[in-house]
Amino acid sequence: TSLKLQHEVVELWEALRKYREKVQISKKDYAKEELLQSFRARDSTRYLVALQLANDAEVEPEDIPCVYSLHRLSQTFQVPDIDVNVLSVKAQLCFVLDYTSSMKTQVAQAKTSVARMIEAVRNVYIPLLPNASVDLEMTAIAYNDWDEGTARLGRPVVAAFGGKEIKRAHDGSLT
């Protein structure tokens, strides 16, 4: 629960403050070391506290371990020559979702939004390609906490669904 998490964060924050005072290192150096250790330990609560420490100590972004990184590829933004006789246009969508138990409402909202997007794509009309329909490929990347609850439920920390098409319904145990 969020109250339990808040309590854990406060306790961890206080323990880290006392330790830093004891070993007498700079707040910035301590924050950088704590970021690395919590990241390597895959301790999400400790990493959250370390991120706050890093923010307070004004740690440079390049010194913060990267959990996820998105890159823009130059070929993604090249406009191809248009063939007006094309019958199908390929579109690819990737959704990244937090599927921890606290996000049930947001996951339900995302399902509704995706259904609306699919319907909109089915009905899309492209004036430059009047005979074309859209071939939609979808993928979903879901991530969860690095904790014992996730392991006990047999859930993966990161899971990928789809590619070309999703052939089965979403597993309700993941929401």
Salt bridges, closest charged atoms under 4 A:
GLU11 OE2 - HIS7 NE2 2.72
GLU14 OE2 - ARG17 NH2 2.26
GLU21 OE2 - ARG17 NH1 2.68
GLU34 OE2 - ARG46 NE 2.28
ASP63 OD2 - LYS32 NZ 3.70
GLU119 OE1 - ARG122 NH1 3.48
GLU137 OE2 - LYS90 NZ 3.52
GLU137 OE2 - LYS164 NZ 3.81
GLU165 OE2 - LYS167 NZ 2.75
